[in-house]
């Protein structure tokens, strides 16, 4: 399928809705999926932006972010009451479950603890990569996710970004003896690339 990236934003939204309806059936469902966003930097704002573009599909109901200007921006964008804006994910985790899912987009080294805590509360997770840079942590997280029965999606959104694809193509042309592989453990959870000479 050829994508026409020059179409207007509204046209693109209509096209996405058409494609999703082919897969999911007629939407809207009974209600939008509700989400809390933990970490409101670039990734958190982008994922939360889906709710602004498709409000009948997703609604952000709370945010947790330690930087005041990011918290305020997300609060204003999603029209959140003060009691749904947290300066730390731990404050959010102390509350009863507020949403269907949690979007974990904290700094890479900070994914494990909030992901595990929120999974134990029953939140399904959209987890920014990497799950962790430490394999034992990935194993520990995976165990909790299985035990709780939550759905977890690990995002690798930049893997197919034009710049990343271009750079990868460049390296394989310039250095044909290098192959880019998934981590040696066979897991793609860290989205790391290992160079093998």
Buried (B, 14 or more C-beta within 10 A) or exposed (E): EEEEEEEEEEEBEEEEBEEEEEEEEEEEEEEBBBBBBBBBBEBBBEBBBBBEEBEEBBBBBBBBBEEEEBBBBBBEBBEBEEEBBBBEBEEBBEEEEBBBBBBBBBEEEBBBBBBBBBBBBEBBBBBBBBBBBEBEBBBBBBEBBEEBEBEBEBBEEEEEEEEEEEEBEEBEEEEEEEEEEBBEEEBBBBBBBEEEE
